[in-house]
Amino acid sequence: MGQKRRLSRRDFLRLAAATATGALAVGCAPAAPQIVEVEKEVPVEKVVKETVIVEKEVPVEKVVTAVPEAIPAERAEVTVMFWDGPPLIGIREEALKPFQDAYPRCKLNFIGAPGEYEDKLLTMLGAGIPPDVFIIEISKLAQYLDKDLLLDIKPFIDRDNFDLTQFPELAIKTYTHKGGIYGLPDNICSMAIFYNKEMFDEEGLTYPTARWDDPAWTVDDFINACEKLTKVDSTGRTTQYAFNYRTWLPIMWLWVRIFGGQLVDDPFYPTECTLDQPEAIEGLQFLQDLCWKHGYVPKPEALAELGPSELLMTRRLAMMDDGSWLFEVIREADFEVDVAHYPAGPGGRANYVYYYPLVIPKATKQPECAWNLLKYYSGPGIDAIVKAGGLQGTRFDSQEIFLTDPLPPEHKEVFTDSVKHFVAPDPVLTNWAEIEHVIAAELDLLWINEKRAQDVCISIKQQIDPMIKEGQWRAIE
């Protein structure tokens, strides 16, 4: 993913006002077009069915055909914008090229904006000429909805009997507000523990589990493995680390859940932070101790020289957590690397699932083509992207394609299994992105060993509880 600029309230107030002004100039964004029955002369073997031309053997006669009123006779340009850099941006573009053949009345304009995505998107939104389809971070969805910037696609979903059951239920629930649906997944992906199988073999250790419901691979098993996989030379220098955890906030929350804690009381209608509860504190303290008490995890200064993937590839690290984007790296190893689930603790097994939505702005001038593009992306588009090794997939059945890749790692089902057990969405707040910055600043003190978990968690709660109340924006529906 490209670098993304923080979206402040001022940004949103500015773009919301500008978008409203633009709407007055161009007229209100049209609702989902009604389907009307019209009579139309058509040549032999050509029948227009919705927006797709299909071949049929028919005589020359008047044929009743369904034509969306909102689509003009000429091709309507529909713009889609993504934030990826190469090679994924190229994979996406190639996968979407056939869209124009499937929907001849729509002309695709593909924009890649790696490194400048957020600035470019805000500029286009503020000018009232946004992309017709674009991706947003899940932490910012509530802001967009609160400012009424997105198009409700439920009328299209209902009209086309579009199947939502192939998507994780909690993702669709997060995109839903007051009966409307405001996006479909760009990609549903999860995390896993990557491990050097040779190091486990050398210590006679059982491999971490690739099955979610496996009673083995508990926190105790994990600690036992870490103790045996950590190597220290005669001078006290660590020559091999057992594990490295990412200090990304989503990773922190899954460890909190492993120990039975939660981030907030209710992710869909949060009223308070619950990190001050004993289970949450225990989970974060466990991570700090892995590094600073036991030495199983490299300290920040050790990672300044080599990152975790470099340590793994140079046989100085036995385990690390990451996503499927690490596949290309580990396939260059001269030893076997496989993937496994996180260990199960008092709170069970946990993972974090990314479910950023692709959305349509309310200001779009081509709602029908935008919907067709979103629909195409969720079908043939994502299938082609997964086959090219680009993403994990959106639908459950497209994720099955992800598993057919014969290249390592062996147990890719860890990723799809985690998606099926997606149970913990991000808090739905208009200022969640701002809250994350506050949390990250406090947790940094934990990672550099300046504060204990209890002090950090209490400080986080004190700071963000007022922010949570400020960011609440919807009553229970």
N, C-alpha and C positions, 0 to 999 in steps of 0.2 A: 504494500500500500504506500501511496505517496504521503508526504508530510501534509498534515491537516492543521489549519489555523484554528485556534480556539474561538468559538462563536459566543460572543458576549451578549448580554441583554441589549446593550446599545446597538449592536449589529442587528439584532432581531427587530428592535423598534424601528430602526432606520429602514430595513428592507421591507418590513410589514407596511410601513407608511408609503413607501415608494411603490410597492406592489398594488396597494389600494388605489393610489393615484393612477397607475397604469391601467387598472381595471376600469376606472371611470372613462378613460380615453378610448379603450378598445371594446368596451361593453363587458357584461358579466361573462364569466366562463360558462360555456354551455353545459347543460346536464347531459347525462347519457342519452344518445339519440334514440328516438323511437323507431321501430321497424314498421314500415308501411308497405302495403301491397300495391305494386304498380304494374302496368302492362308495358312491355317493351319488346320491340322487334329485335330478334337476334339471329345471326347467321347459323347455318347448319353446323352442328357439332360444338357450338359454344353456348354455354349457359352461365350466367353470372349468379353465383351462389354466395350470398353475403359479400365478402370482399375477395374471394378466391375464384379464379377462373378454372373450371373443371371441364374435361372433355366428356361429351356424351353424344350418342348417336340419336339425333332428334330431327324431325322434319322442320322446314321453315314454317314457323307459325308464331302466333302471339303466345308468349310464355309469361306466366305470373312469377315474378322473382322478388325476393326480399332485398331491398336496398336501403342502407342506413342514410337517412336524410342529411346527416351532418358531414358526410364525406363528399367533397366536390368531385366533378368529373375528371379534372386533372389530378396529377399526383400531388398529395399533400406532404410537405416535408416534415419529418418527425426527428427531433434531435435527442440523442442519448449521450450522456457524459459519465465517464468513469475516472477513478483516481489512480489506477494502477500504472506502474512502469512496465518496461519490457521484462520478460517475454509475455506476461499475462495480457497486457493491453492488446498486443497483436493477436493473441489467441481469441480474445473476446471479439475483436473486429471481424476476424475471419469467420467466426461462428455465426455472426449476425448478418453476414452478406446475403444469404438466401432469403432473409425476411422479405425483401422487395419482390421476390418471385412468388412468395406465399400470399403477399398482400399487395397486388399491383397498383393499388391506388395510393400507396404510401411510399414515400421516398426517404430512405434512411440517411441521416447526417450523423456520423459517428465522431465524437470528440473525446480525445484522451487528454487528461490534464494532470499528469504526475508532477508532484511538487508544488503545484499552484491551484489545486482543486478547490479548496475552501474559498480562497480569495476570488477566484473566477466565478464560482457558483453564487456567492453573495453579490457580486457585481451584476451578474445577469438577473438575479432575483430582484435586486433593487431597481434595475432598469425596466422591470416588467417584461423581460424577454428571456425567461428561464429555459433551460433544457426541458424537453417534454417528458423525459424520463431521466432520473439521476439517483445516485445512491447517497444515503446519509448514515451516520453513526447512530446506533440505537439510543445512545444517551441524549441525542438531540431531537428525537422524534416528537416528544411531548412539546418541545418549544415550537416546532413547525405546526403542530395541531392547535396549540394554544393561540397562535397567530393566524389560524385559518388559512394556511398557505397551501394545503394539499387537497387534491381532488379525491372525493369518495368514490372508490371503484366498485363498491358493492352492487350498484345497479347493473354494471357490466357483468359482474360475476353471476348475478342472478339470471340475467338475460341469456347468458351463454352456458348456463349450468356448469360453470367452471368448478372443477373438483378441488376443494381445499383440504380434503382428508389426507392428501399425500404430503402435506406440510406439517411440521410439529405444531400441535395445538396451541402451545403457549406462545409461539411466534405470532400466529394469526391473532391470538387474544391481545397481544401487545400492540398490534397494528390497528386494533378495533377501538372505536370511540363513539359512544352514543348511537350504536347500531350501524355505523359506517365502518368501512375497512379502507385503510389508507396506505397500502403497500403490499408487496409480495417479496419473499426473500431473494436477496442477491446470491447468497451462498450460505449454507448451513454447515458450519465446521466446528470441530472440537479439538481438544488437546489430548496428548498422550505422553507417556514416559518412554523415551528412547533408551535402549540399553545395549551394551556390548556383551553379546552372548558368551564370548570366549572368557571374559573376566568372571562371569557367573560359573562357567564350567571349571575354571581353575580353582575356585573356592568351594566347589561341590554344592553350589546353591541351586535351589529350584528356581526356574525362570518366573518372573512376575506374570500374573495371570492376564490372559487376553479375553476372559469371559467376565462380564459384568456381575453375574450372580454366583461366581465362584467364591466359596467361603474362605479360600486361601488368599494369600497376599494381603495380610492385615498390616496395620501400623507397626505391630510388634515384629512381623516378618520383615518389614521394610527396614526397621532399625537394626535388626540382626544382620541383614545384608549390607547395610551401610558400614557397620563395624568391621566386617570382614573385607569389604572392598576398598577401604581407606588404607593407604600405605604411607608410612613415614620412614625416612632414612635415619641413619645414626646421628645426623646433625640436628634432627628435629624438623627437617624440611619435608613437607607433604609432597610426595612424588605421584600419588594417585588419589584423586578425590572420588568419593562414592556417588555424589549426586549434586546437581545444580538446579535450583528452582528459579524460575523467572519471577521477578518482583512486579510483574504486571498485576494490576488490581484484580482482574478476573481470576487470576491464579490464586491470589490471596483468599478470595471468597470461597473457592472450592475447598481449600484446606480448612477454612473456618467451618464449612458444612461437614467435612469429614469428621470433625470433632463434635458435631452436634449443634454448632452455633449458626446464627444467621446475621446478615448485615442490617436488615430493617425488619420491622414487625410484619409488614405485608408489602410485597414488591409492587403490586398493582395500586394499592391505596396506602402508601407508607405514611405513618404518623411520627415514628421515632426510630433512631438508630439503636440497634440491640447488640452492638459490639462490646458493651460493658458486661455482658452476661459471661459467666465462668467458662462456658463451652467455647465461645468465640475467642476469649483471651487465651485459653489453653491451645487452640489451634495456631494462633500467631506466635505464641511463646515457643511452641514446638519448632516452628521454622527458624526462629532466632537461635535456638539452642543447637539445631543441626549445624549451624555455621560457627557460632562463637563459643559454645560450650564443648561440643564434640569434635569439631573440625572436619566434619564429613562434607561440608559444602565450602567451596572456595570463597575467601573473603573478597571484598570489593577490590583491594589492591592486586590480588591475584588475577582477577578478571580484567584488570586494566591492560595487562600484557597480552592475554589471549582470551577471546570470548568462549562461551560454553561449547559451541559447536567445534571450535578449533581444539579445545581440550579433549573433546570426545574423539575427534579424528586423529589426534596424536597420542591416543591411548593413555591419557592422563585423567580421564573422567569416565566412570562406569555408567552413569545414568544422568539424563537431563530431560526436562519437559519442553515440548514444543508442538507445533502443528504440522500438518502434512506438507507444508512448504519446505520442510527440512529434507524431504525425500531425495531431492537432487543432490544434496550434500552427502548424505550417508551412503548413497549408491556409489560414491567414489572411494569408499573405505575398502581396505584390504582385509577386513574382518567383517563378520556378520553382525548387523545391527537390527534388532527387532523392536516392536512397540508393545506396550502393555498399559493396563489401566492404573490409575492412582490407587494407593492402598486404601483399604476400608478401615474406618475407625468407629468410635462410638456412635457417630451419626450416619454410618453406612458408607457406601462408595459415592463419589461425587466427581463431577467434571464441569467445565464451563463450555457453553455453546455460543458461538457467534452467530447472530441472526440479523445482520444489518439489512434494512429494507431498500428495495428499489421503489421509488415513489413517482407520482405524477403531480406536478404543481397545479393548483387551481387556476392559475393564469394561462394554462396551455390553450393554444388556439386550435389544436388538433387532438381533442380527447379520444376520438375513435381510433386514430392511428397510434396514439400513445398507448392505449389499452391493448391494441393488437400487438404492439411491440413487446409490452410487458408479458402478455400471454405467450408470445413466441419465445421470448427469452426463457420463460419457465418451462418450456417444452423442448423443441428441437435445439434451441440455442444452448441451453445449459448442458444438454446431452453431448453436443459437439465439444463444448469447453471441457467437460469431464474427460471425454475420450482423448483429448489432446494433452491431458495431464495438467489442466489449468486450475480446477477447483474441486471441492469435495462433492458439490451438488446441492440442489435445493429440495426437490421432491425425494421421498423415500426410495422410489424406484430409480431415480437418476443416481442416487448414492450407491445403488447396486452396481452401476457401471464402474464406479470408483474402485470396486473390489476386484474387477476383472483384470487390472493391470498386473502382468506377470512379474514385474520387477519388484525388488525389495522395497519395504519390509514385508515379511511374511503375513503378519496378522493385522492387516489393514482394517479388519472388521472392528477393531477397538474404536476407531473413529466413528463408524456408522452406529455401533452399539451405543456409544455415548450420546449420540444425537437422539436415539430412541428413548433415552432416559433423561431427556432434557427436563429439568424440574425447577430451575431457579433463574427466572428472568431478572434483568436489571431493574432497579427501582424506577417507576414511571413518575418522573418529576420534571418540571420545566427547567430546573437549574441543576440537573444531575451532573452535567459536565463540569460546572463550577464546584460542586461538592466533591467530585473526584479529585480535583486539584488540591483541595484542603486535606483530604484523606491521604493522598500520595505524599504530601509534604510531611505529615506526621509519621507515616510509615517509614520514610527515609531515615528517621531517627532510630527506628527499630533495626534497620538493616546495617547501620553503622555502629550499632551497639551503644548508643547514647541514652536510650530509654528502654525500659522493660515493657512488655506487651500490655500489662495492666494500665500503666500510666499512659501509654499511647492510645489505648482504646477509650479510656475515660476522657482524654483530651479530645479525641475525635467526636465522641458523643456530645460533649459540651459545645463544640463548635458547629456541628452540622444539624443538631436538633432544630435550632431556629431556622436554618436554611431549608430543612425539610418542610417545615410548616409554610415557609414562604413559597416553596416550589410546588405545593399541592395545587391542583388545577381542576380536578374533577371529583364529583361526588360519586359514591357507589352507584353503579348503573344497574 
